[in-house]
Amino acid sequence: MQYVTVQCSEVIDEGVTGFIVDDETTAVSAVEQLELLDRRLIRTVFEQRFTARRMAEDYVRLYRRLREGQAHAPLPMPAVLLSFSRAKNP
């Protein structure tokens, strides 16, 4: 659960890896929905985004882009994350 901040959408996929809340009322509602989250899916998304290996690979790609003068282009999101961000829990 995360209160809305500029960065929270980079960390939480609403309804997939957690819930983004605005206030105490929506926080209570989110807590009641925690059992709907798929823990294996959350772990897979975590491993795709936040392992040391993954972040190091992102830095290598960024450094290569800087070297090639393409730093202005955003890094692509892995296809696995794109599909997870659209996933619905039963």
Helices and strands as residue ranges (DSSP letters): E 2-3, H 8-11, E 20-21, H 24-32, G 34-36, H 39-50, H 52-68, H 79-85
